[in-house]
Amino acid sequence: MRFGKFKDRFDAGRQLAQRLVTLDLEDPVVFALPRGGVPVGYEVARALGAPLDVLVARKIGHPMQPELGLGAIAEGGEPQLDARLLSATGMTVEDLRESAATAREELLERIEEYRGVAHRIDAQGRTAILVDDGLATGVTARAALGALARRGASRRILAVPVCSGGTAERLEGEADQVICIHAPAVFRAVGQAYQNFGQTSDEEVSALLRQARADLPVSES
């Protein structure tokens, strides 16, 4: 049994929204990283009265440890590798060529699936709030923030319920503001902050995106 700070991702989203509603944000749009970021982002968007979109990104994992993200690729961008993590693991760009190709294929598949439910919302000149269920290495969030910059967001806020303190500090230079509710002194994994951290399915993501569109119809790009 887990004894985390958050009951589940929806609870984490509601707590995160309490922080964000105090900022008096102008024309915000919430971009959630699927899959796990979507329940969090749904609650944030609902509290802010803001549209919800997904920003599809895929982690580029270590060939022998796929869960260890050494880079990422985000919708509309090219693969980005973390030089610090590459050095720490002794990997090279060439070592990750196959992993990067696999991540690109998975990215395109996810884009095709999700864009059938949520057409892309324009970020140009808007406050873009990037939401995930937590930050470990931060490689996916970094790639996604870069994508929002290319799409012309006037302000980029990275908002997560839980994070590694060191990762949050490193990403402060990538976003205009980083908001993290819980940065435990000993960080092992994002899931340690949740009582219920079951996997979010593609069906759940699609259902939440449809509900968000029904709650707040928006103009799409």
TAHU-V795417 format. One line per field, one symbol per residue. ss: DSSP state (H for helix, E for strand, - for the rest). phi: phi as a letter, one per 30 degrees, with the letter a starting at -180 (. if undefined). A space follows every 50 residues. Layout:
ss = ???
phi = ???
//
This chain:
ss = -----E--HHHHHHHHHHHHHHH----EEEEE----HHHHHHHHHHHH-- EEEE--EEEEE-------EEEEEE-----EE-HHHHHHH----HHHHHHH HHHHHHHHHHHHHH------------EEEEEE--E---HHHHHHHHHHHH ----EEEEEEEEE-HHHHHHH-----EEEEEE-------HHHHE------ -HHHHHHHHHHHHHH------
phi = .cbddcdadddddddddddddddhdchdbcccddcdddeddeddddddic dcbccdbbdccdecbedddclabceibcebccedddddcidbeddceddd ddddddddddedddddcbddcdceicdcccbbdlccdidddddddddddd diddbbccbbdbadeddedddddcbdaccbdbbddcccaedddcdbbddd dddddddddddddddbdbdcc
//
